Amino acid sequence: MNVTIRPAEKRDILALAKLIEDIERFYAATDTNIQGLEVRLTQVEEALFGSPPLACALLAEDATGAVVGLAAYSFLWPAAGATHSLFLKELYVQGSLRQLGIGARLIAELLDIAAARAGCSRVEWMTDSDNSRARAFYKSLGFAEFDGRIVYRVDSGTVEG
């Protein structure tokens, strides 16, 4: 499939907000717990284009201009020593377009971004232990699973401060 991989731009906010709904549904969200479109539009704009931006995104765009994939990432510091890492938060390709090389192209572009950024010592990401398709995909690209990390998560609404 012919796709273009490019950084997200402000003109992509609506497409990204809609793609985020697809991502939420992929992770089994229902109509009752998916944020409304207006909320998603605001959050996408603030996250990617706020001052300062919270994240970056690469998009996969098909020949018609439709956004069909996303790699959302941030830079984290410190990584090894005083270096920083590129952390891939979300890799998503629309269901009917999976296994066409789009995810691999998004990953390759992320690796290029990390290599071109001075002081970036690694690229990191996570996937759920029960997501066998994702694990097989990363293995097919030659990436080994890193053992030794346990992920903790607390929702901000439950944090007492």
N, C-alpha and C positions, 0 to 999 in steps of 0.2 A: 504494500500500500504506500502511496506517495503522501508523506507527511512532512511538514516543516516543524523543526524544533526551534523555539525562540523564547526570549524572556517575556513574561507577562507585561502588558501595558494597561494604562487606565481604560482603554477602550474594551478591555476584556473583562471588566468587573461583572457584568451581567452573565456572561458565559461561565465565568468561574463560580459565581453564586449558584447557578444551575448545576454545574458539575459537582459542587459540594453536596447538593441534595442527592445526586447519584451515589456519591461516596458514602453518605450517611445510610442510604438504603442498602448499599452493598454490605455495610456492617450491621444490618438488620434493624435500622431505625424505622419507626412507623410514622404515619401522619401526625400522631399525637405528640411526638417528641422531636420532630424536625422543626428547626427555627423557620419563621416566615421569611419570604423572599426579601423584604425590606431590611430585616435584621442582618441577613446574610450579605446583602449588598454593602451595608455599612461596615460590617466586619471585614469583608474582603478589601474594601478601600482603605480602611485604617491599617490593616495588617501589612498590605503590600505597598501602599503609597502614602502612609502617614509619615509624620516627622517625629522621631525616626521610624523607618519601616521596621516591622517586627520580623519579617520573613521575605524571601524571594521565591519566585516560581518560574519554572520553565513550562511551556505549553507545547503540546503536540497539536498541530492544526492540520486538518485534512485539505484536500484540493479545493473544497468549496468554502474554506475559511472557518469551518466549525471546529471548536476546541474539543478534542477527543481524548486528551490525556494531560496529566499534570505531574510535575515533580516539584513539591514544595520543600524548601530547605532554609536553613539558617546557619550562620557561623557561630560556633561555640568556643569559648575560651575559658580556661586553658585546656589544652589537649596534652600532648607530650611536652613536658617542660613548660616553656612560655609560648608554645605555638598554639594555633587554633585548628579546629576541624570544621569540615562541612558536614552538617547533620541533615540527612534526608528524613523529613517528617512524614511525607506522604507521597507514594508513587501509585498512580491510578491511571488505568486505561479503560475506556468504556468496554463493557463486556463483549459485544459483538466484534470488537477489534483486537482482542487479546490474541496472543500467539502469532502476531504479524511482525514482530520486531520493534514495535513502538516503545515498549518499556525498556528494551535493551538500548535503543537510541537515546532515550532520556537519561539512562544511567551513564552512558558513554559521554554525553554532554556534561553531566555533573562531574565526572572524573576530570574532564578537560578544564572546567571552571576551577576545581580545586587545585589542579596542577599549575594553573596560570596565576594563582593567587599567592603572593609571597607570604611565607609563614604558615601556610595551610599544610599540616602534616598528615592528615588522614581524612577519609570519608567514612561516616558511620551511619547506621540505620538499625532499626529493629523490625521484627515482624512477630506476630503472635505465634506461639509454639504450635498451635493447632492449625495454622494456615499452611497446609502442605503444598498448595499450589505456589504460594510465594516462595517458600523455602526451596522448592524444586527449581523455580525460575532463577533464584540467586545462585543456586548450585550449578545450573546450566551455564551461567556466565563465568564460572570458575571461582566464585567466592565461597570461602569456608565460614561456617558458623563460629562465632566467638563465644566460648563458654566462659562463665565467670561473672556475669552481670545479672543482677536481679533488679527489676524495674519496680519502683514505688510510684504511686499516683494518689494524690488527694485532690478532690474537686474543690475549687476555690470557695464555693458556697458552704463547705463544711469545715473550713479552716478557722480556728479561733485564734485571735491575735490580740 
